[in-house]
Amino acid sequence: MVETVKNCKVHNIKVGAHPGLPDIQGFGRREMKLSPEELTAITIYQVGALRGFLDHEGMPLHHVKPHGILYGMMCRDYEVAKAVMLGIPKGIPVFGLAGTNMEQAAIDLGIPFWAEMYGDVKYNTDGSLIIDRKKKPWDLEEIRTRVTQQVQTESVTAVDGTDIRLPVKDYPISICCHSDSPGCLGIVRTTREVVDKFNKEFSK
């Protein structure tokens, strides 16, 4: 965390916390049953740890984005979403999946919400995400097609071939790409190219 925060400072990169379930062996991608109080506590603990390093470098906490299976649990279960968000510092935005309990809990608690799209995660027909415990390689042209579809049409092709709407409304948007996906740098570069092209055309 020390090295990451220092590198972000050097390269002017905004930093967010990524709290997840205490599933070290499974990298936070296996479901666990925790009480609401425990969910709030692990969020406070993990966000606080990063914030300590940010404070040391004189950097602000930009956002909180729940990790792995916890993210999926929050989408499905309002009480889980609410418990996690009660651990987010006041005024800090949360990144989440629009149209789910994540968005509703953020609205109810007055937490700024940013809608997420995904460069390297597949979607189910109901709009939920398919959380792989081990990331698989992607063809970069498929990444380009998927990201272009999402930013231009606010929709994505699900695993069964149907197109589903992404109800991002007027929220700020973040696109997630995973560092443990094989070829992650290519995925990030391709996604950035699509976004930069879209932003340039949209601003005309």
FIKOLZA-1660 file (N, C-alpha, C; in steps of 0.1 Angstrom, whole numbers, plus 5000, padded with zeros to 4 digits):
% residues 204
   i   px   py   pz ch aa at
   1 5008 4988 5000  A  M  N
   1 5000 5000 5000  A  M CA
   1 5009 5013 5000  A  M  C
   2 5020 5012 5007  A  V  N
   2 5029 5023 5007  A  V CA
   2 5034 5026 4993  A  V  C
   3 5038 5016 4986  A  E  N
   3 5044 5018 4973  A  E CA
   3 5033 5022 4963  A  E  C
   4 5021 5016 4964  A  T  N
   4 5010 5020 4955  A  T CA
   4 5006 5034 4956  A  T  C
   5 5005 5039 4969  A  V  N
   5 5000 5052 4971  A  V CA
   5 5011 5062 4966  A  V  C
   6 5024 5059 4969  A  K  N
   6 5034 5068 4964  A  K CA
   6 5035 5069 4949  A  K  C
   7 5033 5058 4943  A  N  N
   7 5033 5058 4928  A  N CA
   7 5021 5065 4922  A  N  C
   8 5010 5064 4929  A  C  N
   8 4998 5072 4925  A  C CA
   8 5000 5087 4926  A  C  C
   9 5007 5090 4937  A  K  N
   9 5010 5105 4939  A  K CA
   9 5019 5110 4928  A  K  C
  10 5029 5102 4924  A  V  N
  10 5039 5106 4914  A  V CA
  10 5032 5108 4901  A  V  C
  11 5023 5099 4898  A  H  N
  11 5016 5099 4884  A  H CA
  11 5002 5106 4885  A  H  C
  12 4999 5113 4896  A  N  N
  12 4986 5120 4897  A  N CA
  12 4974 5111 4894  A  N  C
  13 4974 5100 4901  A  I  N
  13 4963 5090 4899  A  I CA
  13 4954 5091 4912  A  I  C
  14 4941 5092 4910  A  K  N
  14 4932 5092 4921  A  K CA
  14 4931 5079 4928  A  K  C
  15 4930 5078 4941  A  V  N
  15 4930 5065 4948  A  V CA
  15 4917 5063 4955  A  V  C
  16 4912 5051 4954  A  G  N
  16 4900 5046 4961  A  G CA
  16 4903 5034 4969  A  G  C
  17 4894 5032 4979  A  A  N
  17 4895 5020 4987  A  A CA
  17 4887 5009 4981  A  A  C
  18 4891 4996 4983  A  H  N
  18 4885 4985 4977  A  H CA
  18 4882 4974 4987  A  H  C
  19 4873 4977 4997  A  P  N
  19 4871 4967 5008  A  P CA
  19 4863 4955 5003  A  P  C
  20 4867 4944 5009  A  G  N
  20 4861 4931 5005  A  G CA
  20 4859 4922 5018  A  G  C
  21 4854 4910 5015  A  L  N
  21 4853 4900 5026  A  L CA
  21 4866 4895 5031  A  L  C
  22 4867 4891 5043  A  P  N
  22 4880 4886 5048  A  P CA
  22 4883 4872 5044  A  P  C
  23 4883 4870 5031  A  D  N
  23 4886 4857 5025  A  D CA
  23 4899 4858 5018  A  D  C
  24 4910 4856 5026  A  I  N
  24 4923 4858 5020  A  I CA
  24 4927 4848 5010  A  I  C
  25 4924 4835 5012  A  Q  N
  25 4928 4825 5003  A  Q CA
  25 4920 4826 4990  A  Q  C
  26 4908 4830 4991  A  G  N
  26 4899 4831 4979  A  G CA
  26 4899 4845 4973  A  G  C
  27 4908 4854 4978  A  F  N
  27 4909 4867 4973  A  F CA
  27 4896 4875 4973  A  F  C
  28 4888 4872 4983  A  G  N
  28 4875 4879 4984  A  G CA
  28 4865 4876 4974  A  G  C
  29 4866 4864 4968  A  R  N
  29 4857 4861 4957  A  R CA
  29 4848 4848 4961  A  R  C
  30 4848 4845 4974  A  R  N
  30 4839 4835 4979  A  R CA
  30 4830 4841 4989  A  R  C
  31 4817 4837 4988  A  E  N
  31 4807 4843 4997  A  E CA
  31 4809 4838 5011  A  E  C
  32 4807 4848 5021  A  M  N
  32 4807 4845 5035  A  M CA
  32 4795 4852 5041  A  M  C
  33 4791 4846 5052  A  K  N
  33 4779 4852 5059  A  K CA
  33 4784 4860 5071  A  K  C
  34 4783 4873 5071  A  L  N
  34 4786 4882 5082  A  L CA
  34 4774 4890 5086  A  L  C
  35 4774 4894 5098  A  S  N
  35 4763 4902 5103  A  S CA
  35 4765 4917 5098  A  S  C
  36 4754 4924 5098  A  P  N
  36 4755 4938 5093  A  P CA
  36 4766 4946 5101  A  P  C
  37 4767 4944 5114  A  E  N
  37 4777 4951 5122  A  E CA
  37 4791 4947 5118  A  E  C
  38 4793 4934 5114  A  E  N
  38 4806 4930 5110  A  E CA
  38 4809 4936 5096  A  E  C
  39 4799 4937 5087  A  L  N
  39 4801 4942 5074  A  L CA
  39 4805 4957 5075  A  L  C
  40 4799 4964 5084  A  T  N
  40 4802 4978 5086  A  T CA
  40 4816 4979 5091  A  T  C
  41 4820 4971 5101  A  A  N
  41 4833 4971 5108  A  A CA
  41 4844 4968 5098  A  A  C
  42 4843 4958 5089  A  I  N
  42 4854 4955 5080  A  I CA
  42 4856 4966 5070  A  I  C
  43 4845 4973 5067  A  T  N
  43 4846 4984 5057  A  T CA
  43 4853 4996 5064  A  T  C
  44 4850 4999 5076  A  I  N
  44 4857 5010 5083  A  I CA
  44 4871 5007 5085  A  I  C
  45 4874 4994 5088  A  Y  N
  45 4888 4990 5090  A  Y CA
  45 4896 4991 5078  A  Y  C
  46 4891 4985 5066  A  Q  N
  46 4899 4985 5054  A  Q CA
  46 4900 4999 5048  A  Q  C
  47 4890 5007 5048  A  V  N
  47 4890 5020 5042  A  V CA
  47 4900 5029 5051  A  V  C
  48 4899 5027 5064  A  G  N
  48 4907 5034 5073  A  G CA
  48 4922 5031 5071  A  G  C
  49 4925 5019 5068  A  A  N
  49 4939 5015 5066  A  A CA
  49 4945 5023 5054  A  A  C
  50 4937 5023 5043  A  L  N
  50 4942 5030 5031  A  L CA
  50 4943 5045 5034  A  L  C
  51 4933 5050 5041  A  R  N
  51 4932 5065 5044  A  R CA
  51 4945 5069 5052  A  R  C
  52 4950 5060 5061  A  G  N
  52 4962 5063 5068  A  G CA
  52 4974 5066 5059  A  G  C
  53 4975 5057 5049  A  F  N
  53 4986 5059 5040  A  F CA
  53 4984 5071 5031  A  F  C
  54 4972 5074 5027  A  L  N
  54 4969 5086 5019  A  L CA
  54 4972 5099 5027  A  L  C
  55 4968 5099 5040  A  D  N
  55 4970 5110 5048  A  D CA
  55 4985 5113 5050  A  D  C
  56 4993 5102 5051  A  H  N
  56 5007 5103 5052  A  H CA
  56 5014 5110 5040  A  H  C
  57 5008 5108 5028  A  E  N
  57 5013 5113 5016  A  E CA
  57 5005 5126 5012  A  E  C
  58 4996 5131 5020  A  G  N
  58 4989 5143 5017  A  G CA
  58 4979 5141 5005  A  G  C
  59 4973 5130 5004  A  M  N
  59 4964 5127 4993  A  M CA
  59 4950 5124 4998  A  M  C
  60 4940 5128 4991  A  P  N
  60 4926 5125 4995  A  P CA
  60 4922 5111 4991  A  P  C
  61 4912 5106 4998  A  L  N
  61 4905 5094 4994  A  L CA
  61 4894 5098 4984  A  L  C
  62 4895 5092 4972  A  H  N
  62 4886 5096 4961  A  H CA
  62 4873 5089 4961  A  H  C
  63 4873 5076 4964  A  H  N
  63 4861 5068 4963  A  H CA
  63 4862 5055 4971  A  H  C
  64 4851 5048 4972  A  V  N
  64 4851 5034 4977  A  V CA
  64 4844 5026 4967  A  V  C
  65 4851 5014 4964  A  K  N
  65 4845 5005 4955  A  K CA
  65 4846 4991 4961  A  K  C
  66 4835 4985 4965  A  P  N
  66 4835 4972 4971  A  P CA
  66 4841 4961 4962  A  P  C
  67 4847 4951 4967  A  H  N
  67 4855 4942 4960  A  H CA
  67 4848 4928 4958  A  H  C
  68 4850 4922 4947  A  G  N
  68 4847 4908 4945  A  G CA
  68 4832 4904 4948  A  G  C
  69 4831 4893 4956  A  I  N
  69 4818 4888 4958  A  I CA
  69 4810 4897 4967  A  I  C
  70 4816 4905 4975  A  L  N
  70 4809 4914 4984  A  L CA
  70 4801 4924 4975  A  L  C
  71 4807 4928 4964  A  Y  N
  71 4800 4937 4954  A  Y CA
  71 4787 4930 4949  A  Y  C
  72 4788 4917 4945  A  G  N
  72 4777 4910 4941  A  G CA
  72 4766 4908 4952  A  G  C
  73 4771 4906 4964  A  M  N
  73 4761 4905 4975  A  M CA
  73 4754 4918 4977  A  M  C
  74 4761 4929 4976  A  M  N
  74 4754 4942 4978  A  M CA
  74 4744 4945 4967  A  M  C
  75 4747 4940 4955  A  C  N
  75 4737 4942 4944  A  C CA
  75 4724 4935 4947  A  C  C
  76 4726 4923 4953  A  R  N
  76 4714 4914 4955  A  R CA
  76 4706 4917 4968  A  R  C
  77 4714 4922 4978  A  D  N
  77 4708 4923 4992  A  D CA
  77 4709 4937 4997  A  D  C
  78 4698 4943 4999  A  Y  N
  78 4698 4957 5003  A  Y CA
  78 4704 4959 5017  A  Y  C
  79 4702 4950 5026  A  E  N
  79 4707 4951 5040  A  E CA
  79 4722 4950 5040  A  E  C
  80 4728 4941 5031  A  V  N
  80 4742 4940 5030  A  V CA
  80 4748 4953 5024  A  V  C
  81 4741 4958 5014  A  A  N
  81 4746 4971 5008  A  A CA
  81 4746 4982 5018  A  A  C
  82 4735 4983 5025  A  K  N
  82 4734 4994 5035  A  K CA
  82 4745 4992 5046  A  K  C
  83 4747 4980 5051  A  A  N
  83 4757 4978 5061  A  A CA
  83 4771 4982 5057  A  A  C
  84 4775 4978 5045  A  V  N
  84 4788 4982 5039  A  V CA
  84 4789 4997 5038  A  V  C
  85 4778 5003 5033  A  M  N
  85 4779 5018 5030  A  M CA
  85 4779 5026 5043  A  M  C
  86 4774 5020 5054  A  L  N
  86 4775 5027 5067  A  L CA
  86 4789 5029 5072  A  L  C
  87 4798 5021 5066  A  G  N
  87 4812 5022 5069  A  G CA
  87 4820 5031 5060  A  G  C
  88 4814 5037 5050  A  I  N
  88 4821 5047 5041  A  I CA
  88 4821 5061 5047  A  I  C
  89 4832 5067 5047  A  P  N
  89 4833 5081 5053  A  P CA
  89 4823 5090 5046  A  P  C
  90 4818 5099 5053  A  K  N
  90 4808 5109 5048  A  K CA
  90 4814 5117 5037  A  K  C
  91 4806 5118 5026  A  G  N
  91 4810 5126 5014  A  G CA
  91 4818 5119 5004  A  G  C
  92 4822 5107 5007  A  I  N
  92 4831 5099 4998  A  I CA
  92 4822 5091 4988  A  I  C
  93 4823 5092 4975  A  P  N
  93 4815 5085 4966  A  P CA
  93 4817 5070 4966  A  P  C
  94 4807 5063 4963  A  V  N
  94 4808 5048 4961  A  V CA
  94 4806 5045 4947  A  V  C
  95 4814 5036 4942  A  F  N
  95 4813 5030 4928  A  F CA
  95 4804 5018 4929  A  F  C
  96 4794 5016 4920  A  G  N
  96 4786 5005 4921  A  G CA
  96 4778 5002 4908  A  G  C
  97 4770 4992 4908  A  L  N
  97 4762 4988 4897  A  L CA
  97 4749 4994 4897  A  L  C
  98 4746 5003 4888  A  A  N
  98 4733 5010 4887  A  A CA
  98 4722 5001 4886  A  A  C
  99 4710 5005 4891  A  G  N
  99 4698 4997 4890  A  G CA
  99 4698 4985 4900  A  G  C
 100 4706 4985 4910  A  T  N
 100 4707 4974 4920  A  T CA
 100 4705 4980 4934  A  T  C
 101 4706 4972 4944  A  N  N
 101 4705 4976 4958  A  N CA
 101 4716 4985 4962  A  N  C
 102 4728 4984 4955  A  M  N
 102 4739 4993 4957  A  M CA
 102 4735 5008 4955  A  M  C
 103 4728 5010 4944  A  E  N
 103 4724 5024 4941  A  E CA
 103 4713 5028 4951  A  E  C
 104 4704 5019 4954  A  Q  N
 104 4693 5023 4963  A  Q CA
 104 4698 5027 4977  A  Q  C
 105 4707 5018 4982  A  A  N
 105 4713 5021 4995  A  A CA
 105 4720 5034 4995  A  A  C
 106 4728 5037 4985  A  A  N
 106 4735 5049 4984  A  A CA
 106 4726 5061 4984  A  A  C
 107 4715 5060 4976  A  I  N
 107 4705 5071 4976  A  I CA
 107 4699 5073 4990  A  I  C
 108 4695 5062 4997  A  D  N
 108 4689 5063 5010  A  D CA
 108 4698 5069 5020  A  D  C
 109 4711 5066 5019  A  L  N
 109 4720 5071 5029  A  L CA
 109 4727 5084 5025  A  L  C
 110 4724 5089 5014  A  G  N
 110 4729 5102 5010  A  G CA
 110 4744 5101 5005  A  G  C
 111 4748 5090 5000  A  I  N
 111 4762 5087 4996  A  I CA
 111 4762 5090 4981  A  I  C
 112 4772 5098 4976  A  P  N
 112 4773 5101 4962  A  P CA
 112 4776 5088 4954  A  P  C
 113 4769 5086 4943  A  F  N
 113 4770 5073 4936  A  F CA
 113 4776 5075 4922  A  F  C
 114 4785 5066 4919  A  W  N
 114 4791 5066 4905  A  W CA
 114 4787 5052 4899  A  W  C
 115 4782 5052 4887  A  A  N
 115 4778 5040 4880  A  A CA
 115 4790 5034 4873  A  A  C
 116 4791 5021 4875  A  E  N
 116 4802 5013 4869  A  E CA
 116 4798 5006 4856  A  E  C
 117 4808 5005 4847  A  M  N
 117 4807 4996 4836  A  M CA
 117 4820 4987 4837  A  M  C
 118 4820 4976 4830  A  Y  N
 118 4831 4966 4831  A  Y CA
 118 4837 4963 4818  A  Y  C
 119 4850 4964 4817  A  G  N
 119 4857 4961 4805  A  G CA
 119 4860 4946 4804  A  G  C
 120 4862 4939 4815  A  D  N
 120 4867 4925 4815  A  D CA
 120 4859 4916 4824  A  D  C
 121 4846 4919 4825  A  V  N
 121 4837 4910 4833  A  V CA
 121 4824 4908 4824  A  V  C
 122 4819 4896 4824  A  K  N
 122 4807 4892 4817  A  K CA
 122 4795 4895 4825  A  K  C
 123 4784 4897 4818  A  Y  N
 123 4771 4900 4825  A  Y CA
 123 4761 4888 4823  A  Y  C
 124 4754 4886 4833  A  N  N
 124 4742 4876 4832  A  N CA
 124 4731 4884 4825  A  N  C
 125 4720 4876 4821  A  T  N
 125 4709 4882 4814  A  T CA
 125 4701 4892 4823  A  T  C
 126 4702 4890 4836  A  D  N
 126 4695 4899 4845  A  D CA
 126 4703 4912 4849  A  D  C
 127 4715 4913 4842  A  G  N
 127 4723 4925 4844  A  G CA
 127 4733 4923 4855  A  G  C
 128 4733 4912 4862  A  S  N
 128 4743 4910 4873  A  S CA
 128 4756 4905 4867  A  S  C
 129 4767 4906 4875  A  L  N
 129 4780 4903 4870  A  L CA
 129 4784 4889 4873  A  L  C
 130 4792 4883 4864  A  I  N
 130 4797 4870 4866  A  I CA
 130 4811 4871 4873  A  I  C
 131 4812 4868 4886  A  I  N
 131 4824 4870 4893  A  I CA
 131 4833 4857 4892  A  I  C
 132 4843 4858 4884  A  D  N
 132 4852 4846 4882  A  D CA
 132 4863 4846 4894  A  D  C
 133 4865 4835 4900  A  R  N
 133 4875 4834 4910  A  R CA
 133 4889 4835 4904  A  R  C
 134 4890 4831 4892  A  K  N
 134 4903 4832 4884  A  K CA
 134 4900 4839 4871  A  K  C
 135 4906 4850 4868  A  K  N
 135 4904 4857 4856  A  K CA
 135 4909 4850 4844  A  K  C
 136 4901 4851 4833  A  K  N
 136 4905 4844 4820  A  K CA
 136 4910 4855 4810  A  K  C
 137 4918 4851 4800  A  P  N
 137 4923 4861 4790  A  P CA
 137 4912 4865 4781  A  P  C
 138 4914 4878 4776  A  W  N
 138 4904 4884 4767  A  W CA
 138 4911 4887 4754  A  W  C
 139 4903 4887 4743  A  D  N
 139 4908 4892 4730  A  D CA
 139 4905 4907 4731  A  D  C
 140 4916 4915 4727  A  L  N
 140 4915 4929 4729  A  L CA
 140 4904 4936 4720  A  L  C
 141 4902 4930 4708  A  E  N
 141 4891 4935 4700  A  E CA
 141 4877 4933 4706  A  E  C
 142 4876 4922 4713  A  E  N
 142 4863 4920 4720  A  E CA
 142 4862 4930 4731  A  E  C
 143 4873 4933 4738  A  I  N
 143 4872 4944 4748  A  I CA
 143 4868 4957 4742  A  I  C
 144 4874 4960 4731  A  R  N
 144 4871 4973 4723  A  R CA
 144 4856 4973 4720  A  R  C
 145 4851 4962 4715  A  T  N
 145 4837 4961 4711  A  T CA
 145 4828 4963 4723  A  T  C
 146 4831 4956 4734  A  R  N
 146 4822 4956 4746  A  R CA
 146 4822 4970 4752  A  R  C
 147 4834 4976 4753  A  V  N
 147 4834 4989 4760  A  V CA
 147 4828 5000 4751  A  V  C
 148 4830 4999 4738  A  T  N
 148 4823 5008 4729  A  T CA
 148 4808 5007 4730  A  T  C
 149 4803 4995 4730  A  Q  N
 149 4789 4993 4731  A  Q CA
 149 4783 4999 4744  A  Q  C
 150 4791 4997 4755  A  Q  N
 150 4786 5002 4768  A  Q CA
 150 4785 5018 4768  A  Q  C
 151 4796 5024 4764  A  V  N
 151 4797 5039 4765  A  V CA
 151 4788 5045 4755  A  V  C
 152 4786 5039 4743  A  Q  N
 152 4778 5046 4732  A  Q CA
 152 4763 5043 4734  A  Q  C
 153 4759 5031 4738  A  T  N
 153 4745 5027 4738  A  T CA
 153 4740 5025 4752  A  T  C
 154 4748 5025 4763  A  E  N
 154 4744 5022 4776  A  E CA
 154 4737 5008 4777  A  E  C
 155 4743 4999 4770  A  S  N
 155 4739 4985 4770  A  S CA
 155 4751 4976 4769  A  S  C
 156 4749 4963 4771  A  V  N
 156 4759 4953 4770  A  V CA
 156 4753 4940 4766  A  V  C
 157 4761 4932 4758  A  T  N
 157 4756 4919 4754  A  T CA
 157 4759 4909 4765  A  T  C
 158 4749 4902 4770  A  A  N
 158 4750 4892 4781  A  A CA
 158 4755 4879 4775  A  A  C
 159 4758 4869 4784  A  V  N
 159 4764 4857 4780  A  V CA
 159 4755 4849 4771  A  V  C
 160 4742 4851 4771  A  D  N
 160 4733 4844 4763  A  D CA
 160 4730 4850 4749  A  D  C
 161 4738 4862 4747  A  G  N
 161 4737 4869 4734  A  G CA
 161 4726 4880 4734  A  G  C
 162 4718 4881 4745  A  T  N
 162 4709 4892 4745  A  T CA
 162 4715 4905 4749  A  T  C
 163 4710 4916 4744  A  D  N
 163 4715 4930 4748  A  D CA
 163 4706 4934 4760  A  D  C
 164 4713 4939 4771  A  I  N
 164 4706 4944 4782  A  I CA
 164 4710 4958 4785  A  I  C
 165 4700 4966 4790  A  R  N
 165 4702 4980 4793  A  R CA
 165 4711 4982 4805  A  R  C
 166 4719 4992 4806  A  L  N
 166 4726 4996 4818  A  L CA
 166 4720 5009 4822  A  L  C
 167 4713 5009 4833  A  P  N
 167 4706 5021 4837  A  P CA
 167 4714 5031 4845  A  P  C
 168 4724 5037 4837  A  V  N
 168 4734 5045 4844  A  V CA
 168 4729 5060 4846  A  V  C
 169 4718 5063 4840  A  K  N
 169 4712 5076 4842  A  K CA
 169 4722 5087 4839  A  K  C
 170 4722 5097 4848  A  D  N
 170 4732 5108 4846  A  D CA
 170 4743 5108 4856  A  D  C
 171 4746 5096 4862  A  Y  N
 171 4757 5094 4871  A  Y CA
 171 4770 5096 4864  A  Y  C
 172 4780 5100 4872  A  P  N
 172 4794 5099 4867  A  P CA
 172 4797 5084 4865  A  P  C
 173 4805 5081 4855  A  I  N
 173 4808 5067 4851  A  I CA
 173 4822 5063 4853  A  I  C
 174 4825 5052 4859  A  S  N
 174 4838 5046 4859  A  S CA
 174 4838 5032 4852  A  S  C
 175 4848 5029 4845  A  I  N
 175 4849 5016 4839  A  I CA
 175 4860 5008 4846  A  I  C
 176 4856 4996 4851  A  C  N
 176 4865 4988 4858  A  C CA
 176 4872 4978 4849  A  C  C
 177 4886 4977 4851  A  C  N
 177 4894 4967 4845  A  C CA
 177 4903 4961 4856  A  C  C
 178 4904 4948 4856  A  H  N
 178 4911 4941 4867  A  H CA
 178 4926 4938 4864  A  H  C
 179 4934 4941 4874  A  S  N
 179 4948 4940 4873  A  S CA
 179 4952 4925 4873  A  S  C
 180 4944 4916 4877  A  D  N
 180 4947 4902 4877  A  D CA
 180 4942 4895 4864  A  D  C
 181 4936 4902 4855  A  S  N
 181 4932 4896 4842  A  S CA
 181 4945 4894 4834  A  S  C
 182 4947 4883 4828  A  P  N
 182 4958 4881 4819  A  P CA
 182 4958 4892 4808  A  P  C
 183 4970 4898 4806  A  G  N
 183 4970 4909 4796  A  G CA
 183 4964 4922 4800  A  G  C
 184 4964 4924 4814  A  C  N
 184 4956 4935 4819  A  C CA
 184 4960 4949 4813  A  C  C
 185 4973 4951 4810  A  L  N
 185 4978 4964 4805  A  L CA
 185 4971 4966 4791  A  L  C
 186 4970 4956 4783  A  G  N
 186 4964 4958 4770  A  G CA
 186 4949 4961 4772  A  G  C
 187 4943 4954 4782  A  I  N
 187 4929 4957 4784  A  I CA
 187 4926 4972 4788  A  I  C
 188 4935 4976 4797  A  V  N
 188 4934 4990 4802  A  V CA
 188 4937 5000 4790  A  V  C
 189 4947 4998 4783  A  R  N
 189 4950 5007 4772  A  R CA
 189 4939 5007 4761  A  R  C
 190 4933 4995 4758  A  T  N
 190 4922 4995 4749  A  T CA
 190 4910 5002 4754  A  T  C
 191 4907 5000 4766  A  T  N
 191 4895 5007 4773  A  T CA
 191 4898 5022 4772  A  T  C
 192 4910 5026 4776  A  R  N
 192 4913 5040 4776  A  R CA
 192 4911 5047 4762  A  R  C
 193 4916 5039 4752  A  E  N
 193 4914 5044 4738  A  E CA
 193 4900 5047 4735  A  E  C
 194 4891 5037 4738  A  V  N
 194 4877 5038 4735  A  V CA
 194 4871 5050 4743  A  V  C
 195 4874 5051 4755  A  V  N
 195 4869 5062 4764  A  V CA
 195 4874 5076 4759  A  V  C
 196 4886 5077 4756  A  D  N
 196 4892 5090 4751  A  D CA
 196 4885 5094 4738  A  D  C
 197 4883 5084 4729  A  K  N
 197 4876 5087 4716  A  K CA
 197 4862 5091 4718  A  K  C
 198 4855 5084 4727  A  F  N
 198 4841 5088 4730  A  F CA
 198 4840 5102 4736  A  F  C
 199 4849 5105 4746  A  N  N
 199 4848 5118 4753  A  N CA
 199 4852 5129 4743  A  N  C
 200 4861 5127 4734  A  K  N
 200 4864 5137 4724  A  K CA
 200 4853 5139 4715  A  K  C
 201 4846 5129 4710  A  E  N
 201 4834 5131 4701  A  E CA
 201 4823 5137 4708  A  E  C
 202 4821 5133 4721  A  F  N
 202 4809 5137 4729  A  F CA
 202 4810 5152 4732  A  F  C
 203 4823 5157 4733  A  S  N
 203 4825 5171 4738  A  S CA
 203 4824 5181 4726  A  S  C
 204 4823 5175 4714  A  K  N
 204 4822 5185 4702  A  K CA
 204 4809 5193 4702  A  K  C
% end
